[in-house]
């Protein structure tokens, strides 16, 4: 079914970059400065997004990428805080 090919490709890519986003989150982790750390993670992913071909960037859209990355950041940090991996 052709109509599902593009959405499934986008979903596959999105799910595929989650481990890299989590690794970036862990790399920038230090106590405090949550907003700055989140902005750094988002900036790194946006920089990588800019390397994609124009047609791919237009297909996905920068706002969708930013929203996705921010959601992954929020959920990941919340889990790592609750589990004690990140100390407050």
ChimeraX commands (.cxc) that place a marker at each C-alpha (Angstrom):
marker #1 position 0.00,0.00,0.00 radius 0.5
marker #1 position 1.78,3.13,-1.26 radius 0.5
marker #1 position -0.11,5.55,0.98 radius 0.5
marker #1 position 1.61,4.11,4.08 radius 0.5
marker #1 position 5.16,4.05,2.72 radius 0.5
marker #1 position 6.10,7.64,3.59 radius 0.5
marker #1 position 4.54,7.71,7.09 radius 0.5
marker #1 position 6.13,4.35,7.91 radius 0.5
marker #1 position 9.52,5.58,6.68 radius 0.5
marker #1 position 9.24,8.70,8.85 radius 0.5
marker #1 position 8.20,6.62,11.87 radius 0.5
marker #1 position 11.10,4.24,11.29 radius 0.5
marker #1 position 13.58,7.12,11.12 radius 0.5
marker #1 position 12.10,8.78,14.21 radius 0.5
marker #1 position 12.30,5.60,16.26 radius 0.5
marker #1 position 15.76,4.91,14.91 radius 0.5
marker #1 position 17.24,8.17,16.20 radius 0.5
marker #1 position 15.93,7.82,19.76 radius 0.5
marker #1 position 19.07,5.97,20.97 radius 0.5
marker #1 position 21.27,8.73,19.56 radius 0.5
marker #1 position 19.16,11.42,21.25 radius 0.5
marker #1 position 19.41,9.55,24.56 radius 0.5
marker #1 position 23.18,9.30,24.17 radius 0.5
marker #1 position 23.41,13.05,23.54 radius 0.5
marker #1 position 21.27,13.68,26.64 radius 0.5
marker #1 position 23.63,11.54,28.73 radius 0.5
marker #1 position 26.67,13.28,27.23 radius 0.5
marker #1 position 25.52,16.78,28.19 radius 0.5
marker #1 position 24.25,15.73,31.65 radius 0.5
marker #1 position 25.48,17.71,34.63 radius 0.5
marker #1 position 23.55,19.04,37.61 radius 0.5
marker #1 position 21.31,22.02,36.87 radius 0.5
marker #1 position 20.87,24.09,33.71 radius 0.5
marker #1 position 18.06,21.89,32.35 radius 0.5
marker #1 position 16.85,24.38,29.76 radius 0.5
marker #1 position 20.36,24.93,28.41 radius 0.5
marker #1 position 21.02,21.19,28.21 radius 0.5
marker #1 position 17.74,20.61,26.38 radius 0.5
marker #1 position 18.56,23.43,23.97 radius 0.5
marker #1 position 21.98,21.88,23.33 radius 0.5
marker #1 position 20.50,18.47,22.56 radius 0.5
marker #1 position 17.91,20.05,20.27 radius 0.5
marker #1 position 20.60,22.12,18.55 radius 0.5
marker #1 position 22.73,19.07,17.87 radius 0.5
marker #1 position 19.82,17.16,16.34 radius 0.5
marker #1 position 18.78,20.21,14.30 radius 0.5
marker #1 position 22.34,20.51,12.98 radius 0.5
marker #1 position 22.21,16.88,11.87 radius 0.5
marker #1 position 18.75,17.48,10.33 radius 0.5
marker #1 position 20.20,20.31,8.24 radius 0.5
marker #1 position 22.60,17.81,6.64 radius 0.5
marker #1 position 19.69,15.90,5.09 radius 0.5
marker #1 position 18.74,16.54,1.46 radius 0.5
marker #1 position 16.23,19.36,0.91 radius 0.5
marker #1 position 13.47,17.00,-0.20 radius 0.5
marker #1 position 13.76,15.00,3.03 radius 0.5
marker #1 position 13.77,18.15,5.21 radius 0.5
marker #1 position 10.67,19.41,3.40 radius 0.5
marker #1 position 8.94,16.05,3.83 radius 0.5
marker #1 position 9.53,15.89,7.58 radius 0.5
marker #1 position 9.62,19.56,8.54 radius 0.5
marker #1 position 11.83,21.22,11.13 radius 0.5
marker #1 position 8.96,21.94,13.53 radius 0.5
marker #1 position 8.01,18.27,13.66 radius 0.5
marker #1 position 11.62,17.33,14.35 radius 0.5
marker #1 position 11.88,19.90,17.15 radius 0.5
marker #1 position 8.62,18.74,18.73 radius 0.5
marker #1 position 9.70,15.10,18.53 radius 0.5
marker #1 position 13.14,15.77,19.99 radius 0.5
marker #1 position 11.70,17.88,22.81 radius 0.5
marker #1 position 9.27,15.08,23.67 radius 0.5
marker #1 position 12.07,12.51,23.70 radius 0.5
marker #1 position 14.17,14.81,25.91 radius 0.5
marker #1 position 11.33,15.38,28.39 radius 0.5
marker #1 position 10.39,11.70,28.65 radius 0.5
marker #1 position 13.99,10.49,28.85 radius 0.5
marker #1 position 15.07,12.99,31.49 radius 0.5
marker #1 position 11.96,12.27,33.54 radius 0.5
marker #1 position 12.68,8.52,33.46 radius 0.5
marker #1 position 16.39,8.95,34.23 radius 0.5
marker #1 position 15.56,11.27,37.15 radius 0.5
marker #1 position 12.95,8.87,38.58 radius 0.5
marker #1 position 15.25,5.87,38.18 radius 0.5
marker #1 position 18.10,7.68,39.93 radius 0.5
marker #1 position 20.46,7.65,36.95 radius 0.5
marker #1 position 20.48,11.46,37.01 radius 0.5
marker #1 position 20.96,12.96,40.46 radius 0.5
marker #1 position 19.24,16.21,41.31 radius 0.5
marker link #1:1,2 radius 0.2
marker link #1:2,3 radius 0.2
marker link #1:3,4 radius 0.2
marker link #1:4,5 radius 0.2
marker link #1:5,6 radius 0.2
marker link #1:6,7 radius 0.2
marker link #1:7,8 radius 0.2
marker link #1:8,9 radius 0.2
marker link #1:9,10 radius 0.2
marker link #1:10,11 radius 0.2
marker link #1:11,12 radius 0.2
marker link #1:12,13 radius 0.2
marker link #1:13,14 radius 0.2
marker link #1:14,15 radius 0.2
marker link #1:15,16 radius 0.2
marker link #1:16,17 radius 0.2
marker link #1:17,18 radius 0.2
marker link #1:18,19 radius 0.2
marker link #1:19,20 radius 0.2
marker link #1:20,21 radius 0.2
marker link #1:21,22 radius 0.2
marker link #1:22,23 radius 0.2
marker link #1:23,24 radius 0.2
marker link #1:24,25 radius 0.2
marker link #1:25,26 radius 0.2
marker link #1:26,27 radius 0.2
marker link #1:27,28 radius 0.2
marker link #1:28,29 radius 0.2
marker link #1:29,30 radius 0.2
marker link #1:30,31 radius 0.2
marker link #1:31,32 radius 0.2
marker link #1:32,33 radius 0.2
marker link #1:33,34 radius 0.2
marker link #1:34,35 radius 0.2
marker link #1:35,36 radius 0.2
marker link #1:36,37 radius 0.2
marker link #1:37,38 radius 0.2
marker link #1:38,39 radius 0.2
marker link #1:39,40 radius 0.2
marker link #1:40,41 radius 0.2
marker link #1:41,42 radius 0.2
marker link #1:42,43 radius 0.2
marker link #1:43,44 radius 0.2
marker link #1:44,45 radius 0.2
marker link #1:45,46 radius 0.2
marker link #1:46,47 radius 0.2
marker link #1:47,48 radius 0.2
marker link #1:48,49 radius 0.2
marker link #1:49,50 radius 0.2
marker link #1:50,51 radius 0.2
marker link #1:51,52 radius 0.2
marker link #1:52,53 radius 0.2
marker link #1:53,54 radius 0.2
marker link #1:54,55 radius 0.2
marker link #1:55,56 radius 0.2
marker link #1:56,57 radius 0.2
marker link #1:57,58 radius 0.2
marker link #1:58,59 radius 0.2
marker link #1:59,60 radius 0.2
marker link #1:60,61 radius 0.2
marker link #1:61,62 radius 0.2
marker link #1:62,63 radius 0.2
marker link #1:63,64 radius 0.2
marker link #1:64,65 radius 0.2
marker link #1:65,66 radius 0.2
marker link #1:66,67 radius 0.2
marker link #1:67,68 radius 0.2
marker link #1:68,69 radius 0.2
marker link #1:69,70 radius 0.2
marker link #1:70,71 radius 0.2
marker link #1:71,72 radius 0.2
marker link #1:72,73 radius 0.2
marker link #1:73,74 radius 0.2
marker link #1:74,75 radius 0.2
marker link #1:75,76 radius 0.2
marker link #1:76,77 radius 0.2
marker link #1:77,78 radius 0.2
marker link #1:78,79 radius 0.2
marker link #1:79,80 radius 0.2
marker link #1:80,81 radius 0.2
marker link #1:81,82 radius 0.2
marker link #1:82,83 radius 0.2
marker link #1:83,84 radius 0.2
marker link #1:84,85 radius 0.2
marker link #1:85,86 radius 0.2
marker link #1:86,87 radius 0.2
marker link #1:87,88 radius 0.2
view
